[in-house]
Amino acid sequence: MNEVEKLRARNALRQKVQALLRGSGLEIRELAHALAIFNPRDPDRGRIHVTYASGEASWKRVSWEYLGPLPGYEPDDDPDREPSVDAAKIIAALAGRTPSDQPRDHTRLGFTPLT
């Protein structure tokens, strides 16, 4: 596909998406390889990316998972107190390793026990 054909395909996709979403309150932005559709009133819902080349749509959003308080920061007066999150859980979440794969000495990774 040459540059003129790419531009025509991009414009056709933009017109089609605009027609599909007319009146929805959603906004469309042109990125280098895709259209980005989002809700300006609720940006935490993420963005839908529609690729120019294939018209495929993907939903990109941030996901949160509460892990609990760090050791030493657990509230004493909470009757529904959650367990604290340890270094193994943090490392597993960010490094993709299970707690059994963790090194035993977490102090060398910068984690020190709170007293």
Secondary structure by P-SEA (a helix, b strand, c coil): ccaaaaaaaaaaaaaaaaaaaccccbbbbbcccbbbbbcccccccbbbbbbccccbbbbbbbbbbbccccccccccccccccccccaaaaaaaaccccccccccccccccccccc
